[in-house]
Amino acid sequence: MSEFSENYKNLKDQISDNDSKVIPYLIFGIVIGRIFEKIIRTKKRIFKKRR
């Protein structure tokens, strides 16, 4: 996890102040996308077992 925090800090330093406000939204979007993928995968497994 420390590697992630270092990369995040470097990225934030390289981007201007206006663009740095976008980074949390991008990370949040990635997290939501991963959760959505897991929900769809779980649904497919459940319905596949019922057949």
C-alpha positions in Angstrom: 0.0 0.0 0.0 2.9 2.4 0.6 3.9 2.1 -3.1 0.4 3.3 -4.0 0.6 6.3 -1.7 4.0 7.2 -3.1 2.7 7.0 -6.7 -0.4 9.0 -5.8 1.8 11.7 -4.2 4.1 11.8 -7.2 1.1 12.0 -9.6 -0.5 14.8 -7.5 2.7 16.8 -7.5 3.1 16.5 -11.3 -0.5 17.7 -12.1 -1.5 21.3 -11.8 -3.9 22.4 -9.1 -6.9 22.4 -11.3 -6.4 18.9 -12.5 -5.5 17.5 -9.1 -9.1 17.8 -8.0 -10.0 15.1 -10.6 -7.7 12.4 -9.2 -10.0 11.3 -6.3 -12.9 11.0 -8.8 -10.8 8.8 -11.0 -9.8 6.5 -8.2 -13.4 6.4 -7.0 -14.6 5.5 -10.5 -12.1 2.6 -10.6 -13.3 1.3 -7.2 -16.9 1.4 -8.3 -16.1 -0.3 -11.6 -14.3 -3.2 -9.8 -17.3 -3.6 -7.4 -19.7 -3.6 -10.4 -17.6 -6.3 -12.2 -17.7 -8.5 -9.1 -21.5 -8.1 -8.7 -22.0 -9.2 -12.4 -19.5 -12.1 -12.0 -21.4 -13.3 -8.9 -24.7 -13.0 -10.6 -23.5 -15.1 -13.5 -22.2 -17.8 -11.2 -25.4 -18.0 -9.2 -27.6 -18.3 -12.3 -25.2 -20.7 -13.9 -25.5 -23.1 -10.9 -29.3 -23.1 -11.0 -29.5 -24.4 -14.6 
